[in-house]
Amino acid sequence: MPKIVFNRADGSQQIVEARPGASIMDTATRSGVPGIVAECGGAMACATCHVYVADDYLPLVGEVGEFEDEMLDDAAAERTANSRLSCQIRMTDELDGIEVTVAPEQ
């Protein structure tokens, strides 16, 4: 199974296995990753699963959709070029080892 490396707010890392097809948000909440609130459960209605994707993986996660783009504009933490909603990234074998930093505020 592909793995996700979560960089946490306290500077530590948490590495978890993800089911192919599962979102990064689903994997984070199932694995108890701190900082991923996921208030809307993945409906892209809250921006409380904001992460920063490592540069090497940005080309592999696809483009930010129009609605995701609008949601990121209202995210609690600063938006950067690497900002994504983790509910919108589905795991594949190609993403094995993806590194994401949990936004400091949700």
SVG drawing of the C-alpha trace seen along z (x, -y; Angstrom):
<svg xmlns="http://www.w3.org/2000/svg" viewBox="-20 -34 31 36">
<polyline fill="none" stroke="black" stroke-width="0.4" points="0.0,0.0 1.2,-3.5 2.5,-5.6 1.8,-9.2 4.3,-11.3 2.5,-13.8 4.6,-16.7 2.9,-17.8 2.7,-21.2 5.1,-20.1 7.8,-19.3 7.3,-15.5 6.4,-13.2 3.7,-10.5 3.9,-7.9 0.8,-6.0 -0.3,-3.5 -3.2,-4.5 -5.6,-2.4 -5.4,-3.2 -8.3,-5.4 -8.7,-6.8 -8.3,-10.5 -5.4,-11.9 -8.0,-13.3 -9.7,-10.0 -6.4,-8.4 -5.4,-11.1 -8.6,-10.9 -8.6,-7.1 -5.0,-7.2 -5.5,-9.9 -3.2,-12.5 -3.5,-15.6 -4.5,-18.9 -6.8,-17.4 -10.2,-18.4 -12.3,-17.4 -15.5,-19.1 -17.4,-18.4 -16.2,-14.8 -14.7,-15.4 -17.6,-17.3 -15.2,-20.3 -17.3,-22.6 -15.0,-23.7 -11.3,-23.8 -10.4,-22.1 -8.2,-19.5 -5.7,-22.1 -2.2,-20.7 0.9,-21.8 2.1,-19.3 5.8,-18.8 7.1,-20.3 8.2,-16.9 4.6,-15.6 2.7,-18.7 2.8,-17.6 1.3,-14.2 -1.7,-15.4 -3.5,-17.1 -4.7,-20.7 -6.7,-22.6 -10.4,-22.6 -12.4,-25.8 -14.4,-25.1 -11.3,-23.9 -9.6,-27.1 -12.4,-29.1 -12.3,-27.1 -8.6,-27.6 -9.0,-31.4 -11.0,-31.1 -8.7,-28.7 -7.7,-29.7 -4.0,-29.2 -2.0,-31.1 -2.5,-29.8 0.6,-29.0 1.3,-27.6 1.5,-24.1 -1.9,-24.4 -4.4,-21.7 -7.5,-20.3 -6.5,-16.8 -10.0,-15.6 -9.4,-16.2 -6.2,-14.1 -6.8,-10.4 -4.0,-8.0 -2.4,-6.0 0.7,-3.8 2.3,-6.7 1.9,-8.9 3.7,-6.4 5.8,-8.4 3.9,-11.7 4.9,-14.3 2.3,-16.8 2.6,-19.4 -0.6,-19.9 -1.5,-23.6 -1.0,-25.1 -4.6,-26.3 -7.7,-24.8"/>
</svg>
